[in-house]
Amino acid sequence: MTIESFAQQVNAWGAERTPFLFIVDFELKKPLAFRLDEVDPEQILYACNQFGNGNDQLKSTTSITLHKHPIPVADYTSRFDKVYNHLQYGDSFLTNLTVRTPIELNCSLKDLFYLSEARYKLWFKGEFLVFSPETFVQIVNSKIFSFPMKGTIDAQIPNATSIILLDKKEEAEHITIVDLIRNDLSQVATQVSVSRFRYIEELKTNLKNLLQVSSEVCGQLADDFHSQLGDILIALLPAGSVSGAPKPKTLEVIREAEGEDRGYYTGVFGYYDGEKLDSAVMIRYIEKSGDQLFYRSGGGITTQSNAEQEYKEAIDKIYVPVN
């Protein structure tokens, strides 16, 4: 399926009010769309805010162990320097740099789908697993909402909330992404505004609890938005929170620094039930390549960033959300 045929199919299903599931990769090369009544739970499991075909929790007393083998700091610094040079030249104001870390798990990806707790989860044919805390867009009653996440800190650090909210680098990064999302939504909606700015959510993981900073941006869609769902989604992709600003040039910087396609990592997935749409950015992502598992993670780089701190943040984001 091409991105053009994906948009046409989704537009048609939206016009017919036909429920569907969609999965779109970061590069927009391998989009997928399935009618909900055709989704085989032996092949695809999904859960979006408790809606899905994989909500029954697997009963197990086994504790999850995850061993990570981070890339050398020097390798990360080499990629960071490429991004930083572009930032200094003004090619980008914010670039999301990601890495691929070999890991070992004591359970299968399918079992981990059931054992993990997350707002959005997707297990796809044993090839990858997503347990994402980040909404891409929601559409309810002709209004579109986006909730960009930028800024993460260990919840156990004393005064963690004050530290993350007062950090000038984190604030600048968050403002940049909120402005990008506001501009993106303005392509498909009117009356776009930031309804909540920099609020804190706590994420529970197997290693530590994290505080995540988010904002809420919303806008008004046309009454006939159902027949334009495919066009709306494509206009907003790739997600600004996992790419950067300005988006077109920053995507070139990402390709140069990372040196490989991300595939479905940092793409989006979601569902439409005939009335409303809910979707997630595919972060907190484990993929299988041969017999090896890899965890994808990263963060936003600005001219105020420090390579060592950004490396630590990318590694800290390697976790599974289980109690």
N, C-alpha and C positions, 0 to 999 in steps of 0.2 A: 504494500500500500504506500503510495506517495503522499506527501503532505497535502497536495491538492485534492487527491481522492479522499483522503481522511476528512478534510474540511467539508467536502460535498456530502459524504456519508453522514457526518454528524449533523450538518444542517438539515438533511432530509429526515433523520430520526427525530431531531428536535421539532421540526414542523409537524411530524406525525405524533409527537408526544410519546415516542417509543423509548423506554428506559434502556440505557447502555452504559458500558464500562469503557474507559479510554486510558491508554498508556502511550506517552509520547517521550521519545528520547531527547537528550539535550541538543543534539545536532539536527533534529527534525528529519532524520533519514529513515527511521523505522517506526513510524506511528502505528498504533493498533487501536481498533475499536470493535467491541463485541456487544451484541444485544444481551441484556442481563439474563434473559431466559436461555441463552446459549452458552453461558459461562460454565465450564466443567470444573467442579471443585477438586477433581483429581489433577488438574493442570494449573488452575489459578485460584488462589485464596485471597480475599480482600476484605478489609474492614475500614470504614470511614465514619468516625464518630458513632460507632456501634452499628452502623448499617453495613451489611455485607453477607457473605456466605461462609465466613470463618470466625464466628464469634464464640463458639463453644470452646472453653478453655481445656487444654490437655491436663489431666490430673497427673502430677508428678512430684515426687519429693526430692528429685535430683537438683542440686544447685548448679547453676550455669557457670562454667569457667571459660574464660577467653584469654588466650595468650597472644600478645601482639609482638611483631618483629619490625619495629619502625625502620624506615630507610635512614641511612646515615645523615647526620646534620649537614654535612658538606653537600650531599646531593640536594637536600631541600634548599640550602642557601644558594646554590647555583640557579635554581628555578626562581627563587625569591628575587635574586639580583636582576634577572631578566625582566621581571615584572616591575621592579623598582626603577630601572632605567627608563622604562616607558612612562611611568608615573612622573618622573622628573622632567621628561620631555613634554609632558602635558597630553600624551596620547590617551590617558585614562586618569580618572580621579579616584577610582576604586576598582580593584580587580580581585575577584574571588579565585584564589589559588588552591588547588586540591592535590592530594597525594593518594597513592594506592599502597596499603600496608598489608603484608601477609599476616594472617592470623590462624589460630587453631581453636576449634570449639569442641566441646564434649557432647554435642547433640547435632542433629540434622537441621538444615534451614527450615524445613517444614515444621519440625517440633518447636523450633524457636519462634516461629510465627505464633503458635498457640501460647507459648510460655511468656512471650514479651507483652508489655503493656504500653500502648502508644495510641495517640489520636488517630493515626493512619497507619495501616499495615498492608503489605502486598507481598505474597509469595508467588513467584512466576516460574512454573515448570522446573523447579529445582535449580534454576539458573541464577536467581538473585532473590534477596529478601530486603524489604524496606520496612522500617518502623520509625516513621517520621512524626515529629511534633509540629511541623510547619504547614499551615494551610497555604495553598496557591491562591485559588479564588473560591468563593462561595457565591451562589446566586439564589436569592430568596425574594419572592414578591417583587420581581423586576428591579431589585437592587443588587449590585455586585460589590463584594467585600474582598479585600486582600489584607493579609496580616504579616508583613515582612518582619523577619527575625534577624537581628544583628546585635551581638554582644552576649558573651557567655562568661560565667565566673563560678568557681567552686563555692557552693552554698555554705560550706563550713568555715570559710575565711571570715574572721570577725568584721562586722560592718560591711558584708559583701554587697548588699543592695546599694549603700551609699557609694562604695568604691566604683561599682560598674556604672552607676548613673552620673557620677561626677567626673569620670574619665573622659578627657577631651578628645582623645583619639577615637574611643568608642562612640562618643556622641556625634563626632563629625561623620564617621562611617554610617551610623544609623540615619542621620539626616539625609545623607546622599542617597541611600537606598529608598527611604520614604519618598523623597522627591522623584526618584526614578519610577517608583510604583505609581505615584500620583499621575505622572506624565503618561505612563502606559495605560492606566485606566481611562485617561482623558481621550484616548483613541477610540474607545468603544462606549463610553458613558458620558453623561452630563452631570453637573452639580457635584463634581468630585471634591472630596474634602478629607482631611485627617480627623477622624472622629475620636481617636484615642492615640496618645503619643507617649512612647517609651514606658510601657507598663511591664511589670515583672511577673514571670511564671516560673514555677519550680519543676524541674524534671528529675525523676528518680531513676537511678541506674544501678547496675550491679556493683559499681566501684565507689561512686559518690553521688551526691545530689548536686545538680547544677541550677543556677539561676540564668534564665534566658530573657533578653529584653526584646519586646515586640511593640508594634504599633498597629492601628487599624485604619485602613483607608477605604472609603466607600463612594459609590456613584450610582446614578440612576440610568437604567437601560431603557431602550425603546420598548414599546408594548409587544412588538413582534420579535423580541430577542430569541425566542425558541428556535426560529428558523434560521438564526444567524450564529448558533452556538459554535460551530466549527470555525467560522471566521473570527469570532471573539477570542477563542482559545489561541489560534495561530497568531493573532495580532499581539498577544501578550507574551509570547514565548520567544526565547527562553526566559525563565523567571529571573527577574532583576536581582533578587537577593543572592543568587548563586552564579551570577555573571558579573555585573558591575556597570559602571557608567563612564562615558557614554557607551551604550550597549554595542553598536556595530564594531567600533575600533577595539573595545575591550575584548570582544570575542576573538579577534585576531591575536591579541596579546596572550590570551589563555591558550590558544592553539600552539603558539610558539613556546610558551613556558612549560606546558604540560606534555607536549609532544605526542599525544595520543587522544583518540576520541574518548569521551566520557561514557558514551552509550546511554543507557537508561538512567545512570547515576546523574542526579540533579535535573532530570527530566521531571515530568509531572504525571500523575494518574488521578483518576476520580470517577465519579458516576453521576448520571442524570436519571431521576426517577419519573420523569414526565412532567414535573413541575419545578423542582429545584435541582441545583447542581452543587456538588461538593468535591474538592480536589486538594491534593497535597503536592508539595515539592519533594522529590525523592532524595532526601538526605537520610543519614543514619542507614547506610546501605552496605550490604554484604553481597559479593558476587562470587560465583564458583567458576574457576578456569581450570579444566582438567581435574586433578585431585586437590588443587590448592584453593583455599578461600582467601579473599582479599576484602578488606574493609576500606571504603572510600571516605575521606574526610578532608576538611579544609577550612578556610576562613578568608575574610576580606583583608586586602592589603592596601594601605594608603601611604603617603609620604611620611606619615608619623609612625609607621610600623617598624618593629624590630624583628629581625629574622629569627632570633632565638625564641622570643616570646610567641611568634606566630607558629613556629614549629611545635612548641609545647602545646599550644591550643589545638592544633590539628591532631596531635596524638591523644590529648585529653578527650577529644570527641569520639574516640574509639571505645564504645561501650555498648552493652545491651540493656534495655530498660526493663529489668526484672527486679522484684523485691527480694 
